[in-house]
Amino acid sequence: MTNGYHIVVCGSVVPDPLQTLEPVSTPTGPALKNEMMLPAVLDPWAAHALYEAANLASKVAGSKVWLVSVGPKAKLQQVMMTIAQRVSFELVPVDASASGFADSHSTAALLAEAIQSIPGLDRARLLVFGGWESASRGAGATMQLVGERLGILDQFQGVDQLRVLDDAQPDGSFEVLERIEGGRHQVSVCAGPPALLGWATGNLPEPRNNPQIGMANMRTVMPALQKAKSLPLPAGGLHFLSASPPKQQRQTRVVKDLSPAQIAQEIAEWIGK
């Protein structure tokens, strides 16, 4: 592709998965206990999408990467100090709640609006990347809704690989590997942008920290965070009756002199229940 791609990655911040998360009820709905005090990371699914975007941009001359992220400015700044050292991108922040209890329609509306507001974005070169799933917004529908709002019909979910077919067809077409049942991949060929890809884990390693890339990124990240608009994230009519961590259940019996066949039968009956 002669002009390169305009790649927009959608990704939010989530609490560090090593932390203990406890849901609580608040006047505005369910939330996490001490959420603003928890260390945050870039959503692991979105991180794969970002690394794949940077890899694609490095192979196709003229390409550019944007990261559109919905989350509190303080958390975004904390996470960008690390992520900005790994790949080159331009941040488009939206100062809003990063709660996993947010409605996917409302989240998709904010993301689509932010994408449409990017100056100089060429729809004819547009690829929208994001996580196939999410560590917090795990509705499994947010990226599809973003694509619908942007009028993108070519959508691929559970993507593990994208290969540009410029050698054979210099028109921006590419081959996509999507996960399907049975541990196999479905191979599709897309004629070119615009397209939306929801990434699985891919096959790229996590990039190493590069202070030079970090310094270059932070020149634009900090001004973007300062200018970020604070927007509400409505529930969209979504209501939660309760939110609680899963309860541990342990049922133990000490029985002697059972044969292996009897133990296996008892286990099979327990599973059947």
Protein Blocks (a to p, Z undefined) as FASTA:
>chain_A
ZZbpaddddddddddfkbccdddddfkbccdehklmpccdddfklmmmmmmmmmmmmmmg
hiacdddddddfklmmmmmmmmmmmbgcddddddddfbfkbcfklmmmmmmmmmmmpghi
afklcccdddfbdfklmnopmmmmmmmmnopabdcehiabdcdfklmmcghpacddddde
hhiacddddfbdcddddddebjadcddddfklmmmmmmmmmmmmmmpccddddeklpacf
bdcdddddddddddehiafklmmmmmmmmmmZZ
